[in-house]
Amino acid sequence: MRRLTDREIERLEQQGCSAENWQEIYVDEEGFRVEAVSNVHFYGTVSIGDMTAPVTIEEGFVRCSGLHNATLRNVNIGAGCLIENVGGYISNYDFGNGVYVNNVGVMAMQGGSTFGNGTLISVLNEGGDGNVVISDKLTAQTAHLMLANPCVRELAKREVQQRTPLDHAQVGDNSRIVGVGEMSNVCVGDACEIQGACRLSESTIQSSDAAPTFVGAGVVLENCVVAAGATVADEAKLYNSFVGESAHIGRGFTSESSLFFANSHMENGEACAAFCGPFSCSHHKSTLLIAGQFSFYNAGSATNQSNHAYKMGPIHYGVLERGAKTASGCHILWPAHVGAFSMVMGKLTQHPRLQKLPFSYVLASEGKTWIVPGINLRTVGTWRDVKKWVKRDRRPRGARRDLINFAFPNPFIIQNVVEGRRLLEQMLDAQPAADVLCYENCHIRREAAAKGIQYYDLAIRLFAYEMLNTNRDGGNETGADEWLDLAGMLAPRREVERILADVESGALVSTDELLMVLEQVHKDYASNAADYLQLLLQQQGGTMFVDLDHWLSEAEQAHELWLKMVRADAEHEFQLGDVDEETLRDFLQTVE
């Protein structure tokens, strides 16, 4: 870099430029073009990179790099940038190479900022103390562990506090910022596009060439971190929130103190103190997600929850396990816990804990709640969900931080299936004369309980089918009998407890180390799941298992029966007029 020559200063002044001190303006040794700078007012120290490279505005539209109609204070500009039509000013910003900035109001870095990193929010328990630290290293798993153990939260908080304070904000290479009203203390990654945003403050917008991020018209971000590949658009307003990899937030959606992890899709509605794990989905204006933990979730229209039970304030929360859904108009009064792949309909007020009854219909009506155990296993909706999530993972391979296991069935679900089958058998034995059984202030018809046992037997055989067809050699009969779902990652409880113990003892001293250990457990899933199957075989003894070959035959028959059930349900939908014949035919071809 070099200072400007007297001739260049004279020429710049002729082109409407001025400087507080021309000696503090530095330009590229050979690539500076004086004709490419007009009506620019310089304050403080400004450096200008090579201006010979063209700038791609959009595909097929290329312009010369340069500076026009702007006020710049303490700004560093990389090679091949075009900055023009700044209505206010740009202060304390560093621009990478190939950046395009046009028609912005104010871009300023003021005082010390962590750019949203270190923001402490209260998730689930809205009225409680902060329990999740937002940062650019946050994943679905580390957030889940923060809720389980404050040591993980303290680790993340300490790392943010130890970062060297920055006096400049950064905009990464090849990013585009157009039509933005205000950007205050915002860092932007590579290849990011910010188009027409209203106000962005105290936030980090991660982005990369492989996973570019888009922030669109009317967006407001305050104290937020947006992960690479995400989209926040169409007047969405987010406060104290985290948006995960390839997540989509748009169409006026509003969020306060909430988390949205990989591939979540939120539009029109609102969220408060919500933990939205991977593939959480809400599309409707009348939908509120509040104080709930979700993953692989689909919210029906007018779905909402209440965390103000009685008169104690917003202290309650609930869990919908992976794959759960809520029907249109569903209202759940927290606390409640709904099992995996269950469907909730009506107004649920009994605070039930139904995690041991996955695949259930939970129907609330006229002050009563009815449970139909296991029935959702046989539906075409469950089949579609299981298949679609893998295809809808929009994250580029090699840039996936959230650890997502799509296995179906899996040990986490099956452990509850086994408990659910035992629970139903006990209820039938304990209430031999009852036509309606009672559980967790809910009601189960006797014939539904008996049928539920059959569905759960089927689920166990389906798990064996999947495992024996993918890992015949695994298993040592010492597998963990209790599993956890860490917001999409499946792991034995003993492994998670070991990791947490290492964080508490100081054996794991950084978030990066924690992420590496979690990734290894994630990679060990097949082996650990095979061990769990062997333990399951051992526990069942002679009641269902004779030998492995016989059980594989039983499992194959169960798989065929499941496919038959799914096909029958799809044909039932056709008979109701919900799908046309071509759609049915195409779907049936995929059920194999």
N, C-alpha and C positions, 0 to 999 in steps of 0.2 A: 504494500500500500504506500501511497505518497500523498503529499499535500497538493492542493491545486496551484497551478501557475497563475501569475498575475493576469495573463491573457485569458485564461479560463474563467477567472473570477469576473473579469470585465464582461465577458460574453454571457455568463450566467446572469449578471445583473441586468444586462440588456434584455434577457429573456424573462424578466420579472422575478428573479430569485433574490433572496437576501439571506444574511447569516449574522447571528449574534457575534460570531468570531470565525472568520474564514479559515483561520489557522487550525481550527478543530474539525475541519472537514477533510476526510481522507478518501482517496479513490483508488481503484485498481491501477496498477502500474502501467498496463498497456491497454486494458479493455474499457477505460472510461471514455464515454462519448458525450461531449459537452452539449451537443445538439439534442440529446435525449432527455435533458432536464429543463423544465420550464415551470415558472410560477411556483417554486418550492421555497419554503422559508425554514432555515436550519437554526436549531438551538442546541446548545451543548455539543457533545461529540457525536459525529455521524460518519459512518464508513459506508462506502458504496462499492459493490463488487463489479465484476466484469459485466459490461452492458452490450456485448456483441452478440450474445445468444438470443434467439427469438423466444417468445413466450406463447405457449399453447393455451388459448382462452377456452376453447372447447374443440372437439374433434372437427378438423377441417378449417379451423379459424386460428391463425397464427399472427401475432403482432410483434413489433420490436420492443425490447425491454426499455425501461426508462422510468422517470419520475416526473409527474405532472400534477399541478394543482393540489399541493399538500403542505402541511406543516409537520416537520419532523424534529423530535427532540431526543437526543441520546439513543439513536437507532443505528443498528448494524444491518446492512442489506447484502444478501448473498449475490451470487452470479445469476444473470438472466432473469431478473425480477422486473415486474411492472407494477408500480404503485401510483394511483391517480385518483383524483376527485375525493380527497379526504375533507369532509365538511368541517370537522373539528381539528383534531391533531392526533398524531401517533407519538407515544412517549415510552421510552425504556423498553423497546421491543427489538428482538433479534430475528431476522428473517433468513430462512435457508435459501437454497438455490431454486430458481424457477417458480417463485411465489407470485401470485397475481392478487392484488388488492385494489378494489374499485368501489367508489360510492359508499364509504363508511363514515360514521360519525366520529366517535372517539375510540382509540385503542390505547390503553394506558396501563402501565404497571406502576402501582403506587404503594410504597412501603414494603415491608416484608410480607411475603405471601407464600402459602403452601399450595396454592392453586387447587383448593378443595381437598387435598390430601390431609389426613388427620382429623377430618370432620367426624365428630362422635355423634351418632344418632341412636335413638331408642327404637328398635325393631320389635315387633310383636307386642311387648308391653309398652304401649304408648305413654302411659303415665309413669313409667319407671326411669331409672338412670340409663344413660347411654350404654349400649352393649355391643355396638359394631363400629369399628373404625373404617371409614371409607378411605381407600387409597388406590393408586394405580397398580398395585399388586394384589388387590382383593380378588378372590375367586369364590365360587359358590361354596367350596369346601371350607376355606378359611373363615368365611362368614358364619357358616354353620358351627364350626368349632368355637368361634368367639361367643356364640350363644351358650355353648356347653361349658366353657371354661374361661374365666377372666384372664388367665395367663396368656392365652393366645391374643386376646385383645391388647394386653399390656405390651406384648412383643411388637405388634403392629404399631402401636402408639409410640413406642420408644424409637423404632426405626424412622418414623416420620420426623420426630424431634431431633434426631441426629443428622438429618440431611443438611448440607451446606445451604444456607439461605441464598436465594437468587435475587439479584437486583434488576434483572431483565427477564421478561417473559419471552418465550420462543414460539415461532411459527415454523413448522418443518418444511422440508423440501417439497416443491411441487404442490403446495396447498393453494386453495382459492378462497378468498374472503370477499364477498360481494354483497352490497346492500345491507350491511349490518349497522344497527343503530349504535350500540355501545358494547365494547369488550373491555372489561376491567379485570386485570390479574387473571388472565386466561392463557394457558399453554396449549398449543395445538401441534399434533404430530404430523408426519409426512402424508402427502397425498390426500389431505382432508379437504372437504368442500363445505364451506359455510355460506349459505345463500339466503339472504333476507331475514336473518335472525333478529329478534328485537333487542334482547339484553342478555349478555353472557358475563357472569362475574364469578370470581373465586372458584375457577373450575379447571379441570384438565380434560382435554379431548384427545384421547389416544387415537392413532391412525397409522397405517403403513401402506406401502405399495400393494402388498398382498391382501390387506383388509382395510380399504379406505373407509373413512367415517363420513357421514353426511349429517349436517345440521341445517334445517330448512326454515321456511318462512314463519315469522312470528314467534319463534322459540324463545323461551326464557329458561336460563340455567343459573342457579345460584348454589354455591357450595356443592358442586356435583363432580363426579368422575364418569366419563363416558369411555367405554372400552373400544378397541379397534373393531372396525367392521359394523358398528352400530349405526342406526338411523334415528334421529330425533327431529321431527318435522311437524309442519301444519299446526302451528300455534300450541304445541305441547309446552307445558310449564312444569318444570321440575325444581324442587327445592330440597337440599340436603339428601340427595339420592344418588344411587349408582346404577348405571346402565351397562349391562354386560356385552360380551362379544356377540356381534351380529343380531343383537336385540333390536326391536323396532318399537318406537314410541311415537304416536302421531295422532292427528285429527282431534286436537284439543285436549288430549289426556293430561291430567294433572296428578302430580305426585308430591307427597311430603314424607320425608324420612323413610324411604322405601328402597328396596333392592330388586333389580330385575336382571337375572342371569341369562346365560347363553340362549339365543334363539327365542327369547320371550317376545310376545307380540301384544302390545297394548294400544288400544285406540278408544277415543270418545269418553271413557269413564274416568275414574279416579282411584287413587291408592293412598293409604296412610298407614305407616308403620307396618307395611307388608313385606314379607320375605317371599319373593316370587322366584322360585328355582327355575332351572332350565325348562324351556318349552311351556312356560305359563302363558295363558292366552285369554285376553278379554277384548271384546269388540264393541260393546254397546254403551250408549250414552248414560243409561240409567244404572250402570254397574259400579259398585263400590267394593274394593278389596281393602279390608282394614284388619290389622292385627292378626293376620293369618299367615301360616307357612304353607306354601304350595309348590308343586313341581309337576311337570307333565299335565298341567291342569287346564281345563276349559270352563270359563265362566259363562253361564247363560245370561240372557238379557234380564235386567232388573235384579241380578244377584247382588246380595249385600250381606254383611255380617255386623253384629253389634258387640262392641267390647265394653259397653257400659251395663254390666249385669247389676241389677238392683241399684244401690245408691253409692257404690264405692268408687265411681269414676272409671276411666278407661284403662283398667289394669288387667283385663282378661284377654286371652288370646286362644287360638285353636290351630289345629293341624289337619290338613287334608293330604293324606299320603299320595304318593305318585300315581298318576293316572286317574285321580278322582275328578268328578264333574259335578257342577251344580246346574239344575234345570232353570228355565226361565222363572223369575219370581221367587227363587229360593232365598230364604232368610235364615241365617244360623246365629243363634245367640251363644256367643262364646262364654265359657270354655266348652270345647267339644273336640273330639278326635275321631276322624273318619278313616276307615281302612282303604288300602290301595284299590284302585280301579272300581270304586264305588260311585254310585249316582245318588245325589241328594235332591229331594224334591219337597217343596212346601216350606213351612216355617218350623224350624227345628229348635225347640226350647228346652229340651230335657237335659242338656249338657252331657250327652252320652260319650262313652269311650269305646269306640267300635273298631279299633285297629286290629283286633283278633278276628274280625269278620270281613275280610276283603271280598271284592267282587260282589258287593251287596247293593241292592236297591234300598235306600233309606227314604221312606215316604212319610211326611208329617202332614196330618190333616185333623182339624177340629180338636186340637190340643193333644192328640195322640201321635206317637211315632211308631211306624211299622217297619220291620226289617225283613227283607227277602234275601237270605244269605246265599252268596255264591252265584246268583243267577246271571250276573253281568259277565261271567266267564264265557258264556255261550253266545254272546251277542256279536253281531257284525261290527258294532261300534268299537268294542275292545280290540277285535282283530285289526281294524283299520288304524286305530291309534298305535298299536304295537309296530305296525309296518311303516307308518308315515313318518315317525320321528327321525328315524335313521336317514331317510331321504331329505328331510327338511333341515338338516344341520348345515347351515350356510357358511360356517367357518372354514377358512382354507386349511388344508392339512399342513401340519407343521407349525400352526399358529393357534393352537387350541389350549387354553389355560384351564377352563372349567373341565373337570374330569367327569364324563358322562358315560354311564354303563346302560346300554339299551337291553340287556339280557331279559328275556321273558320266557317262562317264569324264572325267578331267581331266589336265592336263599332267604333274602329279606322278606319276600312275599310268602314263601313256602313255610317259614317258621310260624307265621301268623295263620296260615292255612291249617297247619298241623294243630295249633292251639285252638283254632276255630272249630275244627272237626271234633276235638276232644270236648270242647265247651258245649257243642250242640248235643253230643251223645250224653253228657252229664245232665243237661237240662231235660232231655227226653226221659232219662231214667228217674230223675228227681221229681218230675211232674207227670206221672204215668197217665193220669186221668184228665189232664188239661188239654183242651183244644187250642188254647193260646198260651204260649210260654212268655215269661217275663225276663228281660235282661237289660240292665242299665236304664231302667225306666222306660224301656221300649217293649214292643210286642212282636212276637214271632209266631205265626200259625204253625201248628204241629207238622202239617204236611210240608210246609216250607222248610222247616228245620231238617226233616228227613231228607228232602231233596238237596238241601245245602250240604249235607254230609256226602252225598254222591258227587256233587260238584267239586268239593274239596278233595275227595279221592281222585277225581279226574285231574285236578291241578297238580297233585303230587306226582302222578304218573307222567304228566306233561313235562314237569321239571326233569324227571329221570330220562325221558325221551331226549330232551335237548342236551343234557349232560352226557349221556351214553353215546350219542351220535356225534359229539364234538370232542370228547375227552375220555376214551375208554380206558386209558392207562393211568389216569390220575387217581388220587385218593389214598389215604393211609389210615383211615378209620380213627383219626384223632382230630378231625375238623371241628372248628368252633360251632357251637350250637346256637349262638346268638349273633345276629347280623344287624348292621345299621345302614340306613340310607342317608348319606351325607349330601343331601341336595343334588342327587343324581349319581353320586359315586356309591358303590356297594362295597362294604368292607366288614370283616369280622369285628365284633366289639372289642375283642382282646387286642387287635392291632391298633384300633383307635385309642384305646386306653394306654397302650404302650407309647404312642406318639404324644399324647397329652402329658404323660409322666415325664417324657424327655423334654418337653417344653417347660414344665414346672421345675425340673432339676437344672435346667440350663444346658442340657446336652444338645438341644437345638437352639441356636442363638440368633437365627435370622429367618425371615419369611421365605427366602429362597431355599434354605435347607428344609423347612417345613414342607414346601411345595414338592421338593424332590422326594422326600419320604412318602408323601401321599401318592405321588405318581407311581412309585414302586409298588405300593399296596394295590393301586389300581391295576397295574400290569399283572399282579399275582392273582387276579380274580379267578381265572379259570382253574388254577391249582387249588385255591382255597374253596371254591365252589364244589370241585370234585371231592375234596375232603369232607365237605358238608354232606354231600350225597351219600358217601360211605357211612358217615355217622347216622344219617337218616335210615339207611338200610339196616344198620345194626339195631337202632332203637325200635324199628317196627318189628324186628324178630320174625317169627313165623306167621304173623297175622296176614301179611300181604306179600312177603318176599320169600320165595323158595330158594332160588339161586339167581345169579346175574342174568344168565341167558333167558330164563323163564321171565324174569322181570322185564328184560328188554322187549320180549314179545308182548307182555302186558302193556308196556309203555307205547309200543307201536300201535296197538289196538286203541289205546286211549287217544293217541294223536289223530288217528283216522276218525274216531268218534267226535272229537272236537271240531275237525274240519267239516264233518257232516252237520253238526249243530250250527256252525257259522253259515254254511250254505243255506240251511233251512231258514235261518233268521233273515238272510238277504232275500230269499224268495218270499218270505212273509212281508217284508217291506215293499216288494214289488206288488204283491196282491193288495196292499193297502193304497197303492197308487203313488207311493213316495218316490219311486224311481222308474225310469222307463226300461223297456226290454233290452235295449242296447247297453245301457249302463249296467244292468244286472248281468248280462252275458259277459261283458268285459271284466266285471268284478269276479265272477265265478271262475274265470280262467286264472286269476291270481291266487285263488285259495288252493294251495297245494303244498 
